[in-house]
Amino acid sequence: MGMAAEAQFHVLAVDDSIIDRKLIERLLKTSSYQVTAVDSGSKALEFLGLNEDEQRKANPPSVSLENQQDVEVNLIITDYCMPGMTGYDLLRKIKESKSLKDIPVVIMSSENVPSRINRCLEEGAEEFFLKPVQLSDVNKLRPHLLKGRNKEDQTINNKRKEMEEKHSPEQRIKTKS
Amino acid sequence: MEVGQMQRQWVDYMRSLFMEGFLDDQFLQLQQLQDESNPDFVVEVVSLFYEDSEKLLNDLTKTLDTKGTDFKRVDAHVHQLKGSSSSIGAQRVKNACIAFRNFCEEHNIEECLRCLQQVKQEYCFLKNKLETLFRLEQQIVAAGGSIPMMELSF
């Protein structure tokens, strides 16, 4: 196949229901996404590379350790009602994490509770899907994934610029990104 | 019976399941996700549903039997069953769960026991119906035919 210009998007799905996990996995694979499905918020954070210490701390480490993500995740889709860590708790932890806050998060719920929906959107969720999730919902994910990729490219370019300026402070080489 | 006849029988049976409210559109969504690369998707999801439901129903039976019923626990189980039945399009099971949850909220043990019976009954009906449906499907496939695609509107 050779070098793919764009790698497949990788979605992390979080749901305590085995039936719903199978469903969301199939929906996502049908849309050509790579999928990892886990059954809890804490397993999700583990997968994302957030170790327990960081999970406990309210604040992320002041020194950004770029080794966090061994696996790249482009979007997280999570159920709201889960025992232990709810989808909302997971959302908050992701948004509080320096390394993870830019990953788009989508919440799913079987219950249509406007205050719940608003809370999630205010906390930074991109979308809120009512269960059962359909193919038409999954189609709404693509723009969030593409936006994330563009942001990522920008971040990489900015970092590159930063590095270059750091190493040659005298010569302010203006590079175009 | 030749394939065409079997397929027509399948369509009629599916139609009746919808008319009688056993299944809703979500079941059709599941069928749409089934293809050559995932030919057993619907059966696989339904099998998971059976496993999950039977566990929940057993637990509910135990929990509602003892004195000092933990209604929070009962509600959590019914919520889970409602969710999974909704996910596979098991409409009557889902509706029975909704009624059940209302009585959980009221802490009405008598009505909860009645609801549990109702949910169990609906679950049994559904299981029988789906077994018939899947048997028909097996026969069609064995005869070299393919399972028809249901239209989304009747």
Interface residues (C-beta under 8 A of the other chain):
Chain A: S17 I18 I19 D20 K22 L23 R26 L27 T30 C81 P83 S110 K131 P132 Q134 L135
Chain B: Q26 Q29 L30 Q32 L33 N38 F41 E44 V45 L48 F49 D52 A76 H79 Q80 K82 G83 S84 S86 S87 I88 G89
